[in-house]
Amino acid sequence: MQVLVLAGKARPLAPGIDSAIDKRPVGDGLFCHRTGLEGDVQVSTRFHGGPERALHYYPAEHYPVWRQWFEGMGLSGRASLLVPGAFGENLSGSGLTEQEACIGDVFRLGDALVQISQPRSPCYKLNARFGHDSFSVLMQANGRTGWLLRVLEEGWITPTASLELVERPCPGMSVRRAGDIVFNRGFDADGLRELAETEQLSDSWRKKAADYLAAGRVSDWTMRLLGPK
C-alpha cells in the first residue's frame, strides 16, 4: 500500500500556542531515525515524538467523513485544512484504519522497519486548529485518532513510500479496541489488564493501564482535551 510522507516545522497555531501539527508532503527522500523523520519537528516533546512515538499515521479514509461533519457544523472556513497532514500525521494512505490495524503490527516502510506502538491521544491543539472547542473530544470518542509507531530499523523512505505488513503479533488488539478500552468504556478492568500485559504496546500506555487498574478508575482527560482555561 502506498502512503504519502509528510513533515513539518513549528508555527504559531493560536495566541500563545506553537505547534508543528501542520505537516506538508515532503519533496525528497528522508532518513527515518529512531526518533522520527529527518527535519520533522515536535514541539511538546513530553507528549509527542521520541522512540515510542516517532511517526504518526492517519487514515486517508477519515477525511471525507470530517469534511461532511465540518459542512454540517458550519465550519466551512476551516474545511480547506482537511488535506493529508492536517492532523499532524507523517504518513497517510488508504486501506488501513483503526479497526484493522493492530498494536504491534510491523511494517516495511521503504528501507525502514516500523511498528504500531499505541493509539494517538487527541489534544486541545486540534480545537485551536479546527475552530471547534470540543473537536478533540469528538475525535477521541469516535475513534478516528490514527496511531503512533516506533522505528525498529532506521532507513531511507521516499515521498510516496510503500507500507507493507510484515508481522501481526497481536491480532486481537486493534488500535480501535485499545483506544476504546482506555477512552470510551469507563473502567474496563479486563481490557486494561490485557493492555498492561501487551508487550508490544508502548511503555507509557502499559503504565497508564496498570495505574488505572491500581486506582480502580481512569484519569480525567480534561486538561489534555480542552487545554488550560
Secondary structure in CASP SS format (residue, H / E / C, confidence):
PFRMAT SS
TARGET T0000
AUTHOR 0000-0000-0000
METHOD secondary structure of the structure
MODEL  1
M C 1.00
Q E 1.00
V E 1.00
L E 1.00
V E 1.00
L E 1.00
A E 1.00
G C 1.00
K C 1.00
A C 1.00
R E 1.00
P E 1.00
L E 1.00
A E 1.00
P C 1.00
G C 1.00
I E 1.00
D E 1.00
S E 1.00
A C 1.00
I C 1.00
D C 1.00
K C 1.00
R E 1.00
P E 1.00
V C 1.00
G C 1.00
D C 1.00
G C 1.00
L E 1.00
F E 1.00
C E 1.00
H E 1.00
R C 1.00
T C 1.00
G E 1.00
L E 1.00
E C 1.00
G C 1.00
D C 1.00
V C 1.00
Q C 1.00
V C 1.00
S C 1.00
T C 1.00
R C 1.00
F C 1.00
H C 1.00
G C 1.00
G C 1.00
P H 1.00
E H 1.00
R H 1.00
A C 1.00
L E 1.00
H E 1.00
Y E 1.00
Y E 1.00
P E 1.00
A C 1.00
E C 1.00
H H 1.00
Y H 1.00
P H 1.00
V H 1.00
W H 1.00
R H 1.00
Q H 1.00
W H 1.00
F H 1.00
E H 1.00
G H 1.00
M H 1.00
G C 1.00
L C 1.00
S H 1.00
G H 1.00
R H 1.00
A H 1.00
S H 1.00
L H 1.00
L C 1.00
V C 1.00
P C 1.00
G C 1.00
A C 1.00
F C 1.00
G C 1.00
E C 1.00
N C 1.00
L E 1.00
S E 1.00
G E 1.00
S C 1.00
G C 1.00
L C 1.00
T C 1.00
E C 1.00
Q C 1.00
E C 1.00
A C 1.00
C E 1.00
I C 1.00
G C 1.00
D C 1.00
V E 1.00
F E 1.00
R E 1.00
L E 1.00
G C 1.00
D C 1.00
A E 1.00
L E 1.00
V E 1.00
Q E 1.00
I E 1.00
S E 1.00
Q E 1.00
P E 1.00
R C 1.00
S C 1.00
P C 1.00
C C 1.00
Y C 1.00
K H 1.00
L H 1.00
N H 1.00
A H 1.00
R H 1.00
F H 1.00
G C 1.00
H C 1.00
D C 1.00
S C 1.00
F H 1.00
S H 1.00
V H 1.00
L H 1.00
M H 1.00
Q H 1.00
A H 1.00
N H 1.00
G C 1.00
R C 1.00
T C 1.00
G C 1.00
W E 1.00
L E 1.00
L E 1.00
R E 1.00
V E 1.00
L E 1.00
E E 1.00
E C 1.00
G E 1.00
W E 1.00
I E 1.00
T C 1.00
P C 1.00
T E 1.00
A E 1.00
S E 1.00
L E 1.00
E E 1.00
L E 1.00
V E 1.00
E E 1.00
R C 1.00
P C 1.00
C C 1.00
P C 1.00
G C 1.00
M C 1.00
S E 1.00
V H 1.00
R H 1.00
R H 1.00
A H 1.00
G H 1.00
D H 1.00
I H 1.00
V H 1.00
F H 1.00
N C 1.00
R C 1.00
G C 1.00
F C 1.00
D C 1.00
A H 1.00
D H 1.00
G H 1.00
L H 1.00
R H 1.00
E H 1.00
L H 1.00
A H 1.00
E C 1.00
T C 1.00
E C 1.00
Q C 1.00
L C 1.00
S C 1.00
D H 1.00
S H 1.00
W H 1.00
R H 1.00
K H 1.00
K H 1.00
A H 1.00
A H 1.00
D H 1.00
Y H 1.00
L H 1.00
A H 1.00
A H 1.00
G C 1.00
R C 1.00
V C 1.00
S C 1.00
D C 1.00
W C 1.00
T H 1.00
M H 1.00
R H 1.00
L H 1.00
L H 1.00
G C 1.00
P C 1.00
K C 1.00
END
